[in-house]
Amino acid sequence: MTAQVLENLFAHQHNSKEVAWQEYEAAKQHFREICRSRVIGDPEHHQRFRDAMDRQELAREAWQNVLQKEKR
């Protein structure tokens, strides 16, 4: 029973690391796509740009948190 609990805990930690990494990569790609389709002066594009930038920042912070937890 204890081995199963430890195995599940390790799998969850490993999966959270992979999920955080994938979200960070997806956020970076989304930001690049928004920058490529840039429309200067369009308030709607500016909002999409800010949203993409915020998403990338949150994903980066989540990725850093996972890495910091791993070091402990």
FILUMTOR-286871 format. One record per residue (C-alpha): x, y, z; residue number from 1. Coordinates in steps of 0.25 Angstrom, whole numbers, padded with zeros to 4 digits. Example, Ala and Ser with C-alpha at 12.3 -4.5 7.8 and 13.67 -1.06 7.14 Angstrom:
// FILUMTOR-286871
<xx=0049&yy=-0018&zz=0031&i=1>
<xx=0055&yy=-0004&zz=0029&i=2>
//
This chain:
// FILUMTOR-286871
<xx=0000&yy=0000&zz=0000&i=1>
<xx=0011&yy=0010&zz=0004&i=2>
<xx=0018&yy=0007&zz=-0009&i=3>
<xx=0006&yy=0010&zz=-0017&i=4>
<xx=0004&yy=0023&zz=-0010&i=5>
<xx=0018&yy=0027&zz=-0013&i=6>
<xx=0017&yy=0023&zz=-0027&i=7>
<xx=0005&yy=0031&zz=-0029&i=8>
<xx=0011&yy=0043&zz=-0022&i=9>
<xx=0024&yy=0042&zz=-0031&i=10>
<xx=0015&yy=0041&zz=-0044&i=11>
<xx=0007&yy=0053&zz=-0040&i=12>
<xx=0019&yy=0061&zz=-0037&i=13>
<xx=0025&yy=0057&zz=-0051&i=14>
<xx=0012&yy=0060&zz=-0058&i=15>
<xx=0011&yy=0074&zz=-0052&i=16>
<xx=0025&yy=0077&zz=-0057&i=17>
<xx=0022&yy=0072&zz=-0071&i=18>
<xx=0009&yy=0080&zz=-0071&i=19>
<xx=0015&yy=0093&zz=-0066&i=20>
<xx=0026&yy=0091&zz=-0077&i=21>
<xx=0016&yy=0089&zz=-0088&i=22>
<xx=0007&yy=0101&zz=-0084&i=23>
<xx=0020&yy=0110&zz=-0084&i=24>
<xx=0024&yy=0105&zz=-0098&i=25>
<xx=0009&yy=0107&zz=-0103&i=26>
<xx=0009&yy=0121&zz=-0096&i=27>
<xx=0022&yy=0125&zz=-0103&i=28>
<xx=0017&yy=0120&zz=-0117&i=29>
<xx=0004&yy=0127&zz=-0115&i=30>
<xx=0011&yy=0140&zz=-0112&i=31>
<xx=0020&yy=0138&zz=-0124&i=32>
<xx=0008&yy=0136&zz=-0133&i=33>
<xx=0001&yy=0149&zz=-0127&i=34>
<xx=0014&yy=0157&zz=-0130&i=35>
<xx=0014&yy=0152&zz=-0144&i=36>
<xx=0000&yy=0156&zz=-0147&i=37>
<xx=0002&yy=0170&zz=-0141&i=38>
<xx=-0007&yy=0181&zz=-0145&i=39>
<xx=-0002&yy=0194&zz=-0140&i=40>
<xx=-0013&yy=0203&zz=-0134&i=41>
<xx=-0024&yy=0192&zz=-0133&i=42>
<xx=-0029&yy=0192&zz=-0119&i=43>
<xx=-0034&yy=0178&zz=-0121&i=44>
<xx=-0020&yy=0173&zz=-0125&i=45>
<xx=-0014&yy=0181&zz=-0113&i=46>
<xx=-0023&yy=0173&zz=-0104&i=47>
<xx=-0019&yy=0160&zz=-0110&i=48>
<xx=-0005&yy=0164&zz=-0109&i=49>
<xx=-0006&yy=0167&zz=-0094&i=50>
<xx=-0014&yy=0154&zz=-0091&i=51>
<xx=-0003&yy=0146&zz=-0098&i=52>
<xx=0008&yy=0153&zz=-0090&i=53>
<xx=0000&yy=0151&zz=-0077&i=54>
<xx=-0002&yy=0136&zz=-0081&i=55>
<xx=0013&yy=0135&zz=-0084&i=56>
<xx=0017&yy=0141&zz=-0071&i=57>
<xx=0008&yy=0133&zz=-0062&i=58>
<xx=0013&yy=0120&zz=-0069&i=59>
<xx=0027&yy=0124&zz=-0067&i=60>
<xx=0024&yy=0126&zz=-0052&i=61>
<xx=0017&yy=0113&zz=-0051&i=62>
<xx=0029&yy=0106&zz=-0058&i=63>
<xx=0039&yy=0113&zz=-0048&i=64>
<xx=0031&yy=0109&zz=-0036&i=65>
<xx=0031&yy=0094&zz=-0041&i=66>
<xx=0046&yy=0095&zz=-0043&i=67>
<xx=0048&yy=0101&zz=-0029&i=68>
<xx=0039&yy=0090&zz=-0022&i=69>
<xx=0048&yy=0080&zz=-0029&i=70>
<xx=0061&yy=0086&zz=-0023&i=71>
<xx=0056&yy=0084&zz=-0009&i=72>
//
